[in-house]
Amino acid sequence: MLRSKYLRRFIILLLFLHFCNLHNVFAHTGHDHSHDTTQITIERSTYTHFKSVLAVYLEIYGSLINGELHDISVLAQKLLDAAGRGVQTEPEGPGWHMMKHILQGAESLKQAKDMQGMREAYISVNDAIIPFFKSWPNQLKHNKIKLYQCEEHGRCWLQPQDIPPTCPFNAAKISNCSDIEEMVIK
């Protein structure tokens, strides 16, 4: 009887210690849920600016797939503003570096003169944003977006979940990539 009492307490203690580490399980902004240095986290104060960056990124995506060059410079300025605020609020670390790369891509986007230059700048911004969503896949659903990959170009991109997948890296507006798949991150 005495032995089972201590065994029960020991098991409860082990369960308690295990569940005390739950902060390592839940992914949300501002908290690193692993000790992996490649994990992209951002502070809650930066998340607001990141949401603005994401909204502009999706507008740029729409302009690129529709071939609307005239909107890009205005959107690039919005992206510059949001990313600049993110760089200011985020302490140095992976999240700060992500916002800094987005800022640099936005500067390139604003200076781009033709569709090819805009696509290259978009790729730079895209490559800076995607790792955040690979670190926090729950944010895809939360932001009502999906991550797709084009086998032809070997690149991933984000787009609203309610439209058919369209590759933004395709130079010809009239044709689309034939092999696009949704990336499922677990």
C-alpha positions as CSV (number, residue, x, y, z in Angstrom):
1,M,0.0,0.0,0.0
2,L,2.8,2.4,1.0
3,R,4.8,1.6,-2.2
4,S,1.8,2.2,-4.5
5,K,1.2,5.5,-2.8
6,Y,4.8,6.7,-3.5
7,L,4.6,5.2,-7.1
8,R,1.4,7.1,-7.7
9,R,3.0,10.4,-6.5
10,F,6.1,9.8,-8.6
11,I,4.0,9.3,-11.7
12,I,2.0,12.4,-11.0
13,L,5.2,14.3,-10.5
14,L,6.5,13.1,-13.8
15,L,3.3,14.0,-15.6
16,F,3.3,17.4,-13.9
17,L,6.9,18.1,-15.1
18,H,6.0,16.9,-18.6
19,F,3.0,19.2,-18.8
20,C,4.9,22.1,-17.4
21,N,6.9,22.1,-20.6
22,L,3.8,22.6,-22.8
23,H,5.0,26.1,-23.8
24,N,7.3,24.1,-26.1
25,V,4.4,22.7,-27.9
26,F,2.2,25.6,-28.8
27,A,3.3,27.8,-31.6
28,H,2.4,31.5,-31.4
29,T,4.2,34.7,-32.1
30,G,6.8,36.0,-29.8
31,H,7.6,32.6,-28.3
32,D,10.2,30.2,-29.5
33,H,8.7,26.8,-29.2
34,S,12.0,25.0,-29.9
35,H,15.6,25.7,-29.2
36,D,16.4,25.6,-32.9
37,T,18.1,28.8,-34.0
38,T,16.4,28.7,-37.4
39,Q,13.0,29.1,-35.9
40,I,11.6,32.5,-36.9
41,T,9.7,34.2,-34.1
42,I,8.5,37.8,-33.8
43,E,7.4,39.9,-30.9
44,R,3.7,40.6,-30.5
45,S,4.3,44.3,-31.2
46,T,6.0,43.3,-34.6
47,Y,3.2,40.9,-35.5
48,T,0.9,43.8,-36.3
49,H,3.4,45.1,-38.8
50,F,4.0,41.6,-40.2
51,K,0.2,41.4,-40.8
52,S,0.5,44.6,-42.8
53,V,3.5,43.2,-44.7
54,L,1.5,40.1,-45.5
55,A,-1.6,42.0,-46.7
56,V,0.6,44.1,-49.1
57,Y,2.5,40.9,-50.2
58,L,-0.8,39.4,-51.2
59,E,-1.8,42.6,-53.1
60,I,1.5,42.4,-54.9
61,Y,0.9,38.8,-55.7
62,G,-2.5,39.8,-57.3
63,S,-0.9,42.5,-59.3
64,L,1.8,40.2,-60.6
65,I,-0.5,37.4,-61.7
66,N,-2.8,40.0,-63.3
67,G,0.1,41.8,-65.0
68,E,-0.8,45.2,-63.4
69,L,2.5,47.0,-63.3
70,H,1.1,50.4,-62.4
71,D,0.1,49.4,-58.9
72,I,3.4,47.9,-57.9
73,S,5.2,51.1,-57.0
74,V,2.4,52.2,-54.6
75,L,2.4,48.8,-53.0
76,A,6.2,48.7,-52.7
77,Q,5.9,51.9,-50.7
78,K,3.3,50.4,-48.4
79,L,5.6,47.4,-48.0
80,L,8.5,49.6,-47.2
81,D,6.5,51.4,-44.5
82,A,5.3,48.3,-42.8
83,A,8.6,46.4,-43.0
84,G,10.4,49.6,-41.7
85,R,8.1,49.7,-38.7
86,G,8.7,46.0,-38.2
87,V,12.5,46.5,-38.2
88,Q,12.1,49.2,-35.6
89,T,9.9,47.2,-33.2
90,E,11.6,43.8,-33.5
91,P,14.7,43.1,-31.4
92,E,17.7,41.7,-33.3
93,G,17.3,38.0,-34.0
94,P,15.7,35.8,-36.7
95,G,12.5,37.9,-36.8
96,W,14.5,41.2,-37.2
97,H,16.5,39.6,-40.0
98,M,13.3,38.5,-41.7
99,M,11.8,42.0,-41.5
100,K,15.2,43.5,-42.7
101,H,15.2,41.2,-45.8
102,I,11.5,42.2,-46.5
103,L,12.6,45.8,-46.3
104,Q,15.4,45.3,-48.8
105,G,13.1,43.4,-51.1
106,A,10.6,46.3,-50.9
107,E,13.3,48.8,-51.8
108,S,14.2,46.7,-54.9
109,L,10.6,46.4,-55.8
110,K,10.1,50.1,-55.7
111,Q,13.2,50.7,-57.9
112,A,12.2,48.0,-60.4
113,K,11.4,49.3,-63.9
114,D,9.9,46.3,-65.7
115,M,8.0,43.1,-65.0
116,Q,11.2,41.0,-64.7
117,G,12.7,43.3,-62.1
118,M,9.5,43.3,-60.2
119,R,9.3,39.5,-60.2
120,E,12.9,39.3,-58.9
121,A,12.2,41.8,-56.1
122,Y,9.0,39.8,-55.3
123,I,11.1,36.6,-55.1
124,S,13.3,38.4,-52.6
125,V,10.3,39.4,-50.4
126,N,8.8,36.0,-50.9
127,D,11.9,34.2,-49.8
128,A,12.0,36.3,-46.6
129,I,8.4,35.7,-45.7
130,I,8.1,31.9,-46.4
131,P,10.3,30.7,-43.5
132,F,8.0,32.3,-41.0
133,F,5.1,30.2,-42.2
134,K,7.3,27.1,-42.3
135,S,8.1,27.8,-38.7
136,W,4.5,28.5,-37.8
137,P,2.2,26.5,-40.1
138,N,-0.8,27.3,-37.9
139,Q,-0.5,30.9,-39.2
140,L,-1.4,29.8,-42.7
141,K,-4.9,28.8,-41.6
142,H,-5.1,31.8,-39.2
143,N,-4.4,34.2,-42.1
144,K,-6.6,32.3,-44.6
145,I,-3.7,31.7,-47.0
146,K,-2.1,28.6,-48.5
147,L,1.5,27.8,-49.4
148,Y,2.0,26.4,-53.0
149,Q,5.0,25.2,-54.9
150,C,5.6,25.2,-58.6
151,E,7.7,22.3,-59.7
152,E,8.7,24.1,-62.9
153,H,10.3,27.1,-61.0
154,G,11.1,25.2,-57.8
155,R,9.7,28.0,-55.7
156,C,7.0,28.4,-53.1
157,W,4.6,31.3,-52.6
158,L,1.6,32.3,-50.5
159,Q,-1.8,33.2,-51.8
160,P,-5.3,33.6,-50.5
161,Q,-7.0,30.2,-49.9
162,D,-10.1,31.1,-51.8
163,I,-8.6,31.4,-55.3
164,P,-7.2,28.8,-57.6
165,P,-3.4,28.3,-57.4
166,T,-1.6,30.6,-59.9
167,C,2.2,30.8,-60.1
168,P,3.5,34.4,-59.7
169,F,6.9,33.4,-61.2
170,N,5.5,32.6,-64.7
171,A,6.6,35.2,-67.2
172,A,3.7,34.6,-69.6
173,K,0.5,35.9,-68.2
174,I,-1.6,33.8,-70.6
175,S,-0.1,30.4,-69.5
176,N,0.3,29.0,-66.0
177,C,2.6,26.4,-64.6
178,S,1.3,22.9,-65.1
179,D,2.6,21.3,-61.9
180,I,1.5,23.2,-58.8
181,E,1.0,21.6,-55.5
182,E,-0.1,22.8,-52.1
183,M,2.6,22.5,-49.5
184,V,1.4,20.9,-46.3
185,I,3.7,21.7,-43.4
186,K,3.3,19.7,-40.1
